[in-house]
Amino acid sequence: MRNSLRLSASLLALSLTFIGVRAVEAAPADVKRVVASPAFKAATATLDKNYDQYVAEGIKLTEIPAPPFKEAVRAREFERMLKEVGLTDVKTDAEGNVHGFRKGTHPDGKFVLVAAHLDTVFPEGTDVKVKKQGTRLNAPGIGDDTFSLAALLGFIRAMDAAGIKTRDDIMFMGNVGEEGEGDLRGVRYMFTKSEYKDKIKSFFSVEAGGVEGITNGAVGSRRYRVTFSGPGGHSYGAFGLVNPMYALGQAAAEFSHTEVPEKPKTTFGIGVIGGGTSVNSIPLSVWMDIDMRSESPAELTKVEERMFKIMKASAETENTARSTKEGKITVDIKKIGDRPAGETSEKSDLVQTAAAAITAGGYKVGYGYSSTDSNIPMSLGIPAITIGKGAPGKGGRAHSLDEWIDVEKGPQIKAMSTSLSIILAVAGME
């Protein structure tokens, strides 16, 4: 009896292994069927035909400012656009995400989510007017990630014009909070609090960059604002009292000597410093914002623990170095960002499908880690990747005032159709 059970268990394990292999092997076959179909060729022709509209919509959205936490004006325009292209159940949710559905023919209660983020890193008052130099367009946020919103609209129109049907429902979304202190709040809400949180079967974040790259690894990050406070006083009259600026300076210098591994890649940085009262005052308080990142949760925790130790020790060092008769230096360490690490395996059906589509498009596939909206579903074990929608080398200077993309038609149509083929293969084009 035991031998029979062992044999049955072995056969079951072997069967499951073969099922997994077949699933992965099916991915290239699905892509081959999609790209060879007349409907997909018709969709590509529509992308070509509507290309001027794609560029015009990208420019229009770029010139609507969308600073972190202030995406509402752009969101309203994108909601109007989603309704115009015919999605159903279009709405803006409680967090500010805008989304709507393209219905499938055989939905199973779950859906594929395709998203691009509405926000940019740039503060209010930034000049976002698009400047044109031939096919090159310059403007803050134009590539990261505004033209991806226009690409989603282009995908929907192309699918409709070609009469393409998919097995699964597809939700298209413009989400808030991807950049900076937004801390992935839009996608975090979608996967943890929204009415759809248990209904997402796979996720695509469409981002800046070339179509050849697949981001299947999530770089985790933790961000803190560290504030040193003290009694303050006149720079001359109260000279000799503890000074929070000295504590911060010592902490920053000590933290800069932290050793981190090259693999898994781990980084840290101090991005912003502020505080003080005047040049002739001992500050009441000063602060700095710290960013720590790693492909490894364990290595990220090590850097984080060292940071805590250094900040507290620096306050104590200053308290022993100068007078505390008017009060001591205190340190407050407040978390302002926490992006989880994660990964979608290169062997997964989702990644294999994307790789097959990119190869079929004539590109060399690259895999990588980054910090994107895909961090959230990856950390929850939901298949997710971040893909580009642009031609390789046709954009740059992201997060700078001279950010640019090149909208030369031929390379961009090729890249966009490749991205669309990935989505269609995963959603089950019929």
VOFI-326275 format. One line per field, with one value per residue (C-alpha): residue number from 0; residue in three letters; x, z, y. Coordinates in Angstrom, 3 decimals, decimal comma. Each point is the difference from the previous one (the first is absolute). Layout:
<nodes>
i	c(NUM / ...)
aa	c(Ala / ...)
px	c(X / ...)
pz	c(Z / ...)
py	c(Y / ...)
</nodes>
This chain:
<nodes>
i	c(0 / 1 / 2 / 3 / 4 / 5 / 6 / 7 / 8 / 9 / 10 / 11 / 12 / 13 / 14 / 15 / 16 / 17 / 18 / 19 / 20 / 21 / 22 / 23 / 24 / 25 / 26 / 27 / 28 / 29 / 30 / 31 / 32 / 33 / 34 / 35 / 36 / 37 / 38 / 39 / 40 / 41 / 42 / 43 / 44 / 45 / 46 / 47 / 48 / 49 / 50 / 51 / 52 / 53 / 54 / 55 / 56 / 57 / 58 / 59 / 60 / 61 / 62 / 63 / 64 / 65 / 66 / 67 / 68 / 69 / 70 / 71 / 72 / 73 / 74 / 75 / 76 / 77 / 78 / 79 / 80 / 81 / 82 / 83 / 84 / 85 / 86 / 87 / 88 / 89 / 90 / 91 / 92 / 93 / 94 / 95 / 96 / 97 / 98 / 99 / 100 / 101 / 102 / 103 / 104 / 105 / 106 / 107 / 108 / 109 / 110 / 111 / 112 / 113 / 114 / 115 / 116 / 117 / 118 / 119 / 120 / 121 / 122 / 123 / 124 / 125 / 126 / 127 / 128 / 129 / 130 / 131 / 132 / 133 / 134 / 135 / 136 / 137 / 138 / 139 / 140 / 141 / 142 / 143 / 144 / 145 / 146 / 147 / 148 / 149 / 150 / 151 / 152 / 153 / 154 / 155 / 156 / 157 / 158 / 159 / 160 / 161 / 162 / 163 / 164 / 165 / 166 / 167 / 168 / 169 / 170 / 171 / 172 / 173 / 174 / 175 / 176 / 177 / 178 / 179 / 180 / 181 / 182 / 183 / 184 / 185 / 186 / 187 / 188 / 189 / 190 / 191 / 192 / 193 / 194 / 195 / 196 / 197 / 198 / 199 / 200 / 201 / 202 / 203 / 204 / 205 / 206 / 207 / 208 / 209 / 210 / 211 / 212 / 213 / 214 / 215 / 216 / 217 / 218 / 219 / 220 / 221 / 222 / 223 / 224 / 225 / 226 / 227 / 228 / 229 / 230 / 231 / 232 / 233 / 234 / 235 / 236 / 237 / 238 / 239 / 240 / 241 / 242 / 243 / 244 / 245 / 246 / 247 / 248 / 249 / 250 / 251 / 252 / 253 / 254 / 255 / 256 / 257 / 258 / 259 / 260 / 261 / 262 / 263 / 264 / 265 / 266 / 267 / 268 / 269 / 270 / 271 / 272 / 273 / 274 / 275 / 276 / 277 / 278 / 279 / 280 / 281 / 282 / 283 / 284 / 285 / 286 / 287 / 288 / 289 / 290 / 291 / 292 / 293 / 294 / 295 / 296 / 297 / 298 / 299 / 300 / 301 / 302 / 303 / 304 / 305 / 306 / 307 / 308 / 309 / 310 / 311 / 312 / 313 / 314 / 315 / 316 / 317 / 318 / 319 / 320 / 321 / 322 / 323 / 324 / 325 / 326 / 327 / 328 / 329 / 330 / 331 / 332 / 333 / 334 / 335 / 336 / 337 / 338 / 339 / 340 / 341 / 342 / 343 / 344 / 345 / 346 / 347 / 348 / 349 / 350 / 351 / 352 / 353 / 354 / 355 / 356 / 357 / 358 / 359 / 360 / 361 / 362 / 363 / 364 / 365 / 366 / 367 / 368 / 369 / 370 / 371 / 372 / 373 / 374 / 375 / 376 / 377 / 378 / 379 / 380 / 381 / 382 / 383 / 384 / 385 / 386 / 387 / 388 / 389 / 390 / 391 / 392 / 393 / 394 / 395 / 396 / 397 / 398 / 399 / 400 / 401 / 402 / 403 / 404 / 405 / 406 / 407 / 408 / 409 / 410 / 411 / 412 / 413 / 414 / 415 / 416 / 417 / 418 / 419 / 420 / 421 / 422 / 423 / 424 / 425 / 426 / 427 / 428 / 429)
aa	c(Met / Arg / Asn / Ser / Leu / Arg / Leu / Ser / Ala / Ser / Leu / Leu / Ala / Leu / Ser / Leu / Thr / Phe / Ile / Gly / Val / Arg / Ala / Val / Glu / Ala / Ala / Pro / Ala / Asp / Val / Lys / Arg / Val / Val / Ala / Ser / Pro / Ala / Phe / Lys / Ala / Ala / Thr / Ala / Thr / Leu / Asp / Lys / Asn / Tyr / Asp / Gln / Tyr / Val / Ala / Glu / Gly / Ile / Lys / Leu / Thr / Glu / Ile / Pro / Ala / Pro / Pro / Phe / Lys / Glu / Ala / Val / Arg / Ala / Arg / Glu / Phe / Glu / Arg / Met / Leu / Lys / Glu / Val / Gly / Leu / Thr / Asp / Val / Lys / Thr / Asp / Ala / Glu / Gly / Asn / Val / His / Gly / Phe / Arg / Lys / Gly / Thr / His / Pro / Asp / Gly / Lys / Phe / Val / Leu / Val / Ala / Ala / His / Leu / Asp / Thr / Val / Phe / Pro / Glu / Gly / Thr / Asp / Val / Lys / Val / Lys / Lys / Gln / Gly / Thr / Arg / Leu / Asn / Ala / Pro / Gly / Ile / Gly / Asp / Asp / Thr / Phe / Ser / Leu / Ala / Ala / Leu / Leu / Gly / Phe / Ile / Arg / Ala / Met / Asp / Ala / Ala / Gly / Ile / Lys / Thr / Arg / Asp / Asp / Ile / Met / Phe / Met / Gly / Asn / Val / Gly / Glu / Glu / Gly / Glu / Gly / Asp / Leu / Arg / Gly / Val / Arg / Tyr / Met / Phe / Thr / Lys / Ser / Glu / Tyr / Lys / Asp / Lys / Ile / Lys / Ser / Phe / Phe / Ser / Val / Glu / Ala / Gly / Gly / Val / Glu / Gly / Ile / Thr / Asn / Gly / Ala / Val / Gly / Ser / Arg / Arg / Tyr / Arg / Val / Thr / Phe / Ser / Gly / Pro / Gly / Gly / His / Ser / Tyr / Gly / Ala / Phe / Gly / Leu / Val / Asn / Pro / Met / Tyr / Ala / Leu / Gly / Gln / Ala / Ala / Ala / Glu / Phe / Ser / His / Thr / Glu / Val / Pro / Glu / Lys / Pro / Lys / Thr / Thr / Phe / Gly / Ile / Gly / Val / Ile / Gly / Gly / Gly / Thr / Ser / Val / Asn / Ser / Ile / Pro / Leu / Ser / Val / Trp / Met / Asp / Ile / Asp / Met / Arg / Ser / Glu / Ser / Pro / Ala / Glu / Leu / Thr / Lys / Val / Glu / Glu / Arg / Met / Phe / Lys / Ile / Met / Lys / Ala / Ser / Ala / Glu / Thr / Glu / Asn / Thr / Ala / Arg / Ser / Thr / Lys / Glu / Gly / Lys / Ile / Thr / Val / Asp / Ile / Lys / Lys / Ile / Gly / Asp / Arg / Pro / Ala / Gly / Glu / Thr / Ser / Glu / Lys / Ser / Asp / Leu / Val / Gln / Thr / Ala / Ala / Ala / Ala / Ile / Thr / Ala / Gly / Gly / Tyr / Lys / Val / Gly / Tyr / Gly / Tyr / Ser / Ser / Thr / Asp / Ser / Asn / Ile / Pro / Met / Ser / Leu / Gly / Ile / Pro / Ala / Ile / Thr / Ile / Gly / Lys / Gly / Ala / Pro / Gly / Lys / Gly / Gly / Arg / Ala / His / Ser / Leu / Asp / Glu / Trp / Ile / Asp / Val / Glu / Lys / Gly / Pro / Gln / Ile / Lys / Ala / Met / Ser / Thr / Ser / Leu / Ser / Ile / Ile / Leu / Ala / Val / Ala / Gly / Met / Glu)
px	c(0,000 / 2,802 / 1,820 / -3,187 / -0,396 / 3,595 / -0,508 / -3,192 / 1,720 / 2,910 / -2,287 / -1,930 / 3,205 / 1,186 / -3,356 / 0,116 / 3,520 / -1,118 / -2,998 / 2,372 / 2,271 / -2,909 / -1,216 / 3,378 / 0,331 / -3,484 / 1,043 / 2,077 / -2,700 / -2,647 / 2,141 / 0,673 / -3,722 / -0,718 / 2,629 / -0,846 / -3,706 / -1,679 / -1,686 / 3,303 / 1,357 / -3,110 / 0,574 / 3,564 / -1,308 / -2,376 / 2,859 / 1,726 / -3,107 / -0,749 / 3,573 / -0,509 / -2,884 / 2,213 / 2,656 / -2,576 / -1,596 / 3,406 / 0,854 / -3,371 / 0,363 / 3,631 / -1,028 / -2,468 / 2,145 / -0,212 / 2,234 / 0,057 / -3,334 / -1,451 / -0,886 / -3,731 / -0,102 / 1,879 / -2,106 / -3,226 / 1,256 / 1,162 / -3,379 / -1,663 / 2,360 / -0,699 / -3,716 / 0,559 / 1,794 / -2,928 / 1,103 / -2,732 / -0,319 / 2,409 / 0,474 / 2,427 / 0,424 / 0,502 / 3,773 / -0,176 / 0,697 / -1,959 / -1,007 / -2,422 / -0,581 / 0,211 / -2,120 / 1,140 / -2,032 / 0,598 / 0,743 / 0,690 / -0,622 / 3,551 / 1,697 / 3,288 / 1,029 / 1,997 / 1,118 / 2,053 / 0,508 / -1,560 / 2,461 / 3,403 / 2,825 / -0,204 / -1,425 / -2,687 / 1,160 / 2,261 / -0,182 / -1,437 / -0,443 / 1,167 / 2,824 / 0,383 / 3,194 / -0,922 / -1,197 / 1,573 / -2,306 / 1,312 / -1,995 / 0,141 / -1,863 / -0,580 / 1,534 / -0,462 / -2,781 / -2,396 / 0,340 / -0,785 / -3,485 / -0,385 / 1,298 / -2,787 / -2,562 / 1,724 / -0,101 / -3,738 / -0,813 / 2,166 / -1,688 / -3,457 / 0,742 / 1,408 / -2,957 / 2,299 / -1,639 / 1,744 / -0,906 / 0,617 / -1,336 / 2,686 / 0,026 / 1,934 / 1,058 / 1,739 / 1,211 / 1,214 / 2,954 / 2,782 / 2,631 / 1,881 / -1,959 / -3,060 / 1,393 / -1,990 / -3,206 / -2,189 / 0,945 / 0,297 / -3,624 / -1,098 / 1,575 / -0,736 / -3,132 / -2,037 / -3,041 / 2,232 / 2,834 / -0,598 / -0,951 / 3,283 / 1,624 / 2,995 / 1,387 / 1,873 / 1,549 / 0,680 / 2,935 / 2,625 / 2,796 / 0,545 / -2,292 / 2,887 / 0,302 / -2,064 / 0,019 / -0,801 / 1,751 / -1,125 / 2,609 / -1,186 / 0,472 / -0,439 / 0,001 / 0,268 / -0,066 / 2,449 / -0,449 / 2,515 / -1,360 / 1,540 / -0,488 / 1,333 / 1,399 / 2,116 / 3,079 / 2,207 / -1,844 / -0,913 / 3,198 / 0,938 / -3,503 / -0,753 / -0,694 / -2,286 / 1,789 / 3,219 / -1,841 / -1,506 / 3,335 / 1,745 / -2,821 / 0,090 / 3,782 / -0,036 / -2,883 / 1,867 / 2,648 / -2,516 / 1,218 / -2,544 / 0,302 / 0,113 / -2,078 / -2,784 / 0,172 / -0,559 / 0,111 / -0,601 / -0,075 / -0,907 / -2,061 / -1,312 / 1,154 / -1,877 / -0,618 / 1,588 / -1,148 / 2,650 / 3,715 / 0,538 / -2,106 / 0,608 / -2,760 / -3,006 / -0,289 / 1,486 / -0,973 / 1,079 / -1,764 / 1,695 / -0,634 / 1,174 / -0,523 / 0,871 / -0,935 / 0,259 / -2,389 / 2,684 / 2,645 / -2,531 / -0,692 / 3,739 / 0,388 / -3,142 / 1,231 / 3,373 / -1,745 / -2,026 / 3,124 / 1,980 / -2,765 / -0,489 / 3,733 / 0,591 / -2,561 / 1,688 / 3,445 / -1,137 / -1,568 / 3,362 / 2,008 / -1,794 / -2,151 / -3,524 / -0,967 / -2,849 / -1,003 / 1,323 / 0,092 / -2,804 / -0,451 / -3,269 / 0,117 / -3,193 / -0,657 / -1,237 / 0,190 / 0,012 / 0,077 / 0,106 / 2,427 / -1,149 / 0,462 / -1,882 / 2,110 / 1,576 / -1,501 / -3,545 / -2,583 / -0,337 / 3,713 / 0,373 / -2,875 / 1,541 / 3,402 / -1,513 / -1,838 / 3,083 / 2,039 / -2,730 / 0,154 / 3,650 / 1,541 / 2,514 / -1,659 / 1,406 / -1,070 / 0,464 / -0,932 / -1,525 / -2,404 / -3,348 / -3,698 / 0,657 / 1,652 / -3,382 / -1,448 / 3,426 / 0,210 / -3,466 / 0,939 / -2,158 / 1,635 / 1,181 / 2,544 / 0,874 / 0,388 / 1,037 / -1,998 / 2,765 / 2,744 / 3,443 / 2,059 / -2,887 / -0,281 / 2,064 / 0,711 / -2,956 / -0,708 / 1,813 / -1,341 / 1,374 / -1,662 / -0,635 / -1,433 / 0,384 / -3,292 / 1,416 / -2,943 / 1,483 / 1,980 / -2,811 / -2,712 / 2,189 / 0,551 / -3,648 / -1,265 / 2,465 / -1,292 / -3,566 / 0,829 / 1,171 / -3,267 / -2,123 / 1,844 / -0,415 / -3,672 / -0,733 / -0,626 / -2,642)
pz	c(0,000 / 0,934 / -3,240 / -1,920 / 1,809 / -0,725 / -3,670 / -0,156 / 1,658 / -2,403 / -3,009 / 1,332 / 0,485 / -3,478 / -1,496 / 1,712 / -1,289 / -3,560 / 0,435 / 1,044 / -2,960 / -2,412 / 1,421 / -0,641 / -3,420 / -0,889 / 0,433 / -3,211 / -1,904 / 1,185 / -1,105 / -3,384 / -0,553 / 1,006 / -2,171 / -3,024 / 0,142 / -2,471 / 2,930 / 1,626 / -3,294 / -0,304 / 3,517 / -0,911 / -3,096 / 2,232 / 2,295 / -3,119 / -1,296 / 3,362 / 0,803 / -0,246 / 2,464 / 2,403 / -0,095 / 0,391 / 3,020 / 1,557 / -0,357 / 1,351 / 3,122 / 0,514 / 0,084 / 2,845 / 3,174 / 2,241 / 3,054 / 2,715 / 1,869 / -2,452 / -3,001 / -0,016 / -3,010 / -2,227 / 1,401 / -1,035 / -3,559 / -0,149 / 1,311 / -2,837 / -2,488 / 1,336 / -0,407 / -3,493 / -1,121 / 1,220 / 3,190 / 2,408 / 3,716 / -0,298 / 3,333 / 2,378 / 3,231 / 3,560 / -0,391 / -3,283 / -2,477 / -3,268 / -1,603 / -2,276 / -1,523 / -3,420 / 0,432 / -0,941 / -1,539 / 2,711 / 3,244 / 3,088 / 2,593 / -0,190 / -2,437 / -1,463 / 1,180 / -2,324 / 1,630 / -0,557 / 2,691 / -0,116 / 2,271 / -0,707 / 2,397 / -0,737 / 2,482 / -0,640 / -2,156 / -2,237 / -3,660 / -1,759 / -3,430 / -2,648 / -2,206 / -3,452 / -1,963 / -2,991 / 1,421 / 3,381 / 2,743 / 3,232 / 3,186 / 3,653 / 0,423 / -3,705 / 0,015 / 3,643 / -0,339 / -1,912 / -3,494 / 1,445 / 0,798 / -3,656 / -0,976 / 1,998 / -1,957 / -3,220 / 0,980 / 0,709 / -3,321 / -1,916 / 1,618 / -0,710 / -3,611 / -0,663 / 1,670 / 2,487 / 2,772 / 3,079 / 2,324 / 3,130 / 1,058 / -0,168 / 2,294 / -1,285 / 2,731 / 0,509 / 3,583 / 2,488 / 2,366 / -1,818 / 0,443 / 3,078 / 3,225 / -1,795 / 1,161 / -2,582 / 1,715 / -3,090 / -0,778 / 3,725 / 0,402 / -3,011 / 1,306 / 3,719 / 0,519 / -3,187 / -0,988 / -2,565 / 2,346 / -0,317 / -3,681 / -1,759 / -1,671 / -1,546 / -0,191 / -2,531 / 0,856 / -3,260 / 0,568 / -1,592 / -1,787 / -2,826 / -0,730 / 0,127 / 3,786 / 2,393 / 3,620 / 1,824 / 3,267 / 2,530 / 1,791 / 3,554 / 1,548 / 3,360 / 0,435 / 3,179 / 1,102 / 2,879 / 2,105 / 2,603 / 2,471 / 2,804 / 2,169 / -2,596 / 0,826 / -1,240 / -1,913 / 2,110 / 3,262 / 0,404 / -1,489 / 1,599 / 0,129 / -1,855 / -3,694 / -1,957 / -3,241 / 1,315 / 0,933 / -3,471 / -1,660 / 1,998 / -0,705 / -3,722 / -0,148 / 1,944 / -2,050 / -3,217 / 0,940 / 0,157 / -1,955 / -2,203 / -2,416 / -3,765 / -0,300 / 0,972 / -0,973 / 3,073 / 0,149 / 2,345 / -0,251 / 1,685 / -2,490 / 1,843 / 3,045 / 1,624 / 3,146 / 2,007 / 0,902 / -1,177 / -0,620 / 3,503 / 1,885 / 1,419 / -1,727 / 1,892 / -2,410 / -3,205 / -2,108 / -2,853 / -2,242 / -0,420 / -2,726 / 0,291 / -2,674 / -0,655 / -2,112 / 3,246 / 2,928 / 2,384 / -1,257 / 0,104 / 3,648 / 0,791 / -1,437 / 1,785 / 3,358 / -0,471 / -0,826 / 3,247 / 2,023 / -1,567 / 0,411 / 3,693 / 0,683 / -1,695 / 2,255 / 3,070 / -1,222 / -0,368 / 3,474 / 1,487 / -2,125 / 0,997 / 2,740 / 0,577 / 2,672 / -2,170 / -1,267 / -1,878 / -3,642 / -0,898 / -3,198 / -1,655 / -2,758 / -2,037 / -2,821 / -3,140 / -2,502 / -0,086 / -3,311 / 0,329 / -1,910 / -2,108 / -3,228 / -2,826 / -1,074 / -3,457 / -0,320 / 0,629 / -2,758 / 0,116 / -0,466 / -2,614 / -1,962 / 0,148 / -1,046 / -2,941 / -1,173 / 0,284 / -1,931 / -2,649 / -0,282 / -0,970 / 3,292 / 2,361 / 3,357 / 3,192 / 3,580 / 2,965 / 3,418 / 0,633 / 2,314 / -1,783 / 0,565 / -0,534 / 3,439 / 1,689 / -1,914 / -0,096 / 3,793 / 0,209 / -2,304 / -2,895 / -3,448 / -0,989 / -2,249 / -1,147 / -3,740 / -2,215 / -2,925 / -1,817 / -2,479 / 1,521 / 0,427 / -0,869 / 3,324 / 2,902 / 2,854 / 2,060 / 3,145 / -1,466 / -1,491 / -3,410 / -0,053 / -3,592 / -2,309 / -3,733 / -1,728 / -3,344 / -1,366 / -1,295 / 3,103 / 2,332 / -1,847 / 0,087 / 3,737 / 0,812 / -2,031 / 1,833 / 3,378 / -1,179 / -1,100 / 3,554 / 1,497 / -2,565 / 0,460 / 3,785 / -0,167 / -2,474 / -3,414 / -1,798)
py	c(0,000 / 2,400 / -0,781 / 0,725 / 3,323 / 0,903 / -0,825 / 2,042 / 2,948 / -0,269 / -0,127 / 3,003 / 1,997 / -0,965 / 0,960 / 3,386 / 0,538 / -0,734 / 2,301 / 2,794 / -0,699 / 0,007 / 3,326 / 1,594 / -1,620 / 1,224 / 3,621 / 0,278 / -1,874 / 2,461 / 2,914 / -1,586 / -0,427 / 3,597 / 1,700 / -2,172 / 0,775 / 2,375 / 1,744 / 0,895 / 1,274 / 2,128 / 1,326 / 0,943 / 1,779 / 1,963 / 1,022 / 1,312 / 1,770 / 1,643 / 0,917 / 3,758 / -0,294 / -1,995 / 2,725 / 2,780 / -1,685 / -0,597 / 3,668 / 1,088 / -2,144 / 1,040 / 3,657 / -0,676 / 0,174 / -3,066 / 0,550 / -2,685 / -0,056 / 2,539 / -2,132 / 0,813 / 2,364 / -2,437 / -2,852 / 1,714 / 0,400 / -3,616 / -1,156 / 1,904 / -1,653 / -3,511 / 0,600 / 1,358 / -3,189 / -2,077 / -1,732 / -1,058 / 0,771 / 2,925 / 1,778 / 1,663 / -1,957 / 1,226 / 0,243 / 1,919 / -2,809 / 0,158 / -3,298 / -1,782 / -3,432 / -1,559 / -3,099 / -3,493 / -2,790 / -2,619 / 1,864 / -2,084 / 2,705 / 1,311 / 2,350 / 1,160 / 3,468 / 2,287 / 3,251 / 3,137 / 2,605 / 3,451 / 1,785 / 1,510 / 0,888 / 3,717 / 2,539 / 2,585 / 2,863 / -2,086 / 1,034 / -3,058 / 1,544 / -2,476 / 1,226 / -1,581 / -0,533 / -2,119 / -3,328 / 0,712 / 1,275 / 1,531 / 0,577 / -1,047 / -3,300 / -0,582 / -3,462 / -0,903 / -0,730 / 2,218 / -1,426 / -3,440 / 1,308 / 0,952 / -3,438 / -1,679 / 2,005 / -1,030 / -3,674 / 0,146 / 1,712 / -2,471 / -2,999 / 1,368 / 0,936 / -3,484 / -1,708 / -1,740 / -1,981 / -1,348 / -2,816 / 2,084 / 3,359 / 2,688 / 3,014 / 3,014 / 2,405 / 3,322 / -0,215 / 2,569 / -0,042 / -1,835 / 2,673 / 1,242 / 0,178 / -1,318 / -3,354 / -1,997 / 1,080 / -0,455 / -3,577 / -0,794 / 1,056 / -2,024 / -3,217 / 0,377 / 2,104 / 0,372 / -2,016 / -1,740 / -0,990 / -3,756 / 0,000 / 0,849 / -3,002 / 1,786 / 3,525 / 2,116 / 3,322 / 1,836 / 2,321 / 2,180 / -1,815 / -2,401 / -2,909 / -2,463 / 0,171 / -2,103 / 1,128 / -3,217 / 0,865 / 2,588 / 2,078 / 0,546 / 3,423 / 1,662 / 3,739 / 2,023 / 3,611 / 0,394 / 3,144 / 1,187 / 2,579 / 2,063 / 3,086 / 2,457 / 3,418 / 2,908 / -1,102 / 2,298 / 0,442 / -3,681 / -1,367 / -3,295 / -1,437 / -3,229 / 0,533 / -2,323 / 0,932 / -1,510 / -3,193 / -0,204 / 0,694 / -2,694 / -2,464 / 0,712 / -0,387 / -3,268 / -1,407 / 0,815 / -2,583 / -2,873 / -3,016 / -1,767 / -2,930 / 0,406 / -3,166 / -0,007 / 3,656 / 2,158 / 3,801 / 2,907 / 3,758 / 3,267 / 1,954 / 3,075 / 2,008 / 2,871 / 1,990 / 2,761 / 3,510 / 2,455 / 0,241 / 1,425 / -2,522 / -3,442 / -2,000 / -1,221 / -2,913 / -1,341 / -2,980 / -2,237 / -2,501 / -3,365 / -2,571 / -3,628 / -2,654 / -3,617 / -2,973 / -1,992 / 0,557 / -1,259 / 2,454 / 2,833 / -0,782 / 0,069 / 3,510 / 1,136 / -1,306 / 1,705 / 3,274 / -0,128 / -0,727 / 2,858 / 2,593 / -0,759 / -0,157 / 3,365 / 1,679 / -1,465 / 1,038 / 3,609 / -0,102 / -0,953 / 2,431 / 3,244 / 1,454 / -1,375 / 2,524 / 1,307 / -3,434 / -3,002 / -0,962 / -2,397 / -1,966 / -0,987 / -2,647 / -0,086 / -2,443 / 1,794 / -2,846 / -3,791 / -1,833 / -3,784 / -2,192 / -2,937 / -1,918 / -1,637 / -2,968 / -0,020 / -3,485 / 1,215 / -0,074 / 3,789 / 0,715 / -2,724 / 1,518 / 3,451 / -1,341 / -1,877 / 3,120 / 2,190 / -2,549 / -0,247 / 3,796 / -0,234 / 1,153 / -1,558 / -0,668 / 1,505 / -0,708 / 2,284 / 1,349 / 3,395 / 1,798 / 0,307 / -0,531 / -3,727 / -0,151 / -0,319 / -2,991 / -1,716 / 0,219 / -1,595 / -2,875 / 1,243 / -0,331 / 3,476 / 1,663 / 3,489 / 0,434 / 2,901 / 1,329 / 1,864 / -0,807 / -0,635 / 3,138 / 2,305 / 1,781 / 1,229 / 2,406 / -1,241 / 2,055 / 3,012 / 3,237 / -1,008 / -3,433 / -1,087 / -2,622 / -0,507 / -0,723 / -1,101 / -1,939 / -3,256 / -1,043 / 1,031 / -1,913 / -3,104 / 0,386 / 0,728 / -2,956 / -2,253 / 1,179 / -0,537 / -3,555 / -0,827 / 1,233 / -1,846 / -3,289 / 0,161 / 1,042 / -2,813 / 1,549 / -2,033)
</nodes>
